[in-house]
Amino acid sequence: MKTRSKQLLPIAALTGLVVLSGCVTDPNSPGLEYMPDMYRSAAIEAYVDYGMDEYAFGWAEQAEQRLIQSARKPVKGSIAFQPDAKEFAMPYPYPNTPAGYEAAGRELTSPLATTKAHIEEGKAIYTQMCTQCHGEKGEGDGALSRNGHIQGIPSYSGKLKDLPVGNMYHTLTYGKGLMGSHASQLDQRDRWLVIEYIKVLQNGGELPEFDEAGNAVESASAEAGATAMND
Ligand code: HEC
């Protein structure tokens, strides 16, 4: 018994020494760090330019850092992913040229279904942003037309009766003649919504027939123009 405690004595003394050597008088000093890696792990911060500094491109340690994953800028031309609204997140493919206008009129269709709810939303936008020029019924007789500031606004149910939705969308995006672009005020969905209401105005303000769920039903007498807009 006695001999064993004698053997342990140097070990205890050594441990005590090591523990005490961690104590220092400076209260701000961490003291002796036995395993600094445990206190200071290599924390990768988001938005830190690990090894991407061109100045340090020749440095071996920077080359190694370049392999560390960190948040990077998205590739040029990346589109923010909107899982709920993919159809409204794509860039507009037609250029602001007469050929672009023609192509949009021929090819572009609305991603929205014609429903009572969409038409109502579109009407709200129209009333707020378009009546001052186009007039409540879309006859081109809004206040700015009547007081002579903007002249020659065509009527939806007259000259523009058969205007395809692709042309409407193109005009809302880029503007045309005295009508400015509305792309900064109306996002893609809003532009298609207001077009749902213009289709009603093209039809003299007459709403389509709806089923119980509020979806427009194609009547046998529906005009060819209206059919093309629904697919
Ligand atoms: C400042 C007055 C003004 C406002 C506001 C305005 N428009 Fe127009 N809009 C015009 C004029 C002028 C034209 C005729 C453009 C031309 O053909 O030169 C026009 C033409 C159009 C056309 C026919 C485009 C084509 O391709 O021929 C559509 C569709 C249209 N507007 C929709 C709208 C909608 C929807 C709004 C509201 C979001 C709106 N406009 C707001 C003045 C206006």
Boltz pocket constraint, residues with backbone or C-beta under 6 A from the ligand:
constraints:
  - pocket:
      binder: B
      contacts: [[A, 125], [A, 126], [A, 129], [A, 130], [A, 131], [A, 132], [A, 133], [A, 134], [A, 144], [A, 150], [A, 151], [A, 152], [A, 153], [A, 154], [A, 160], [A, 163], [A, 167], [A, 168], [A, 171], [A, 172], [A, 176], [A, 177], [A, 178], [A, 179], [A, 180], [A, 182], [A, 194], [A, 195], [A, 198]]
      max_distance: 6.0
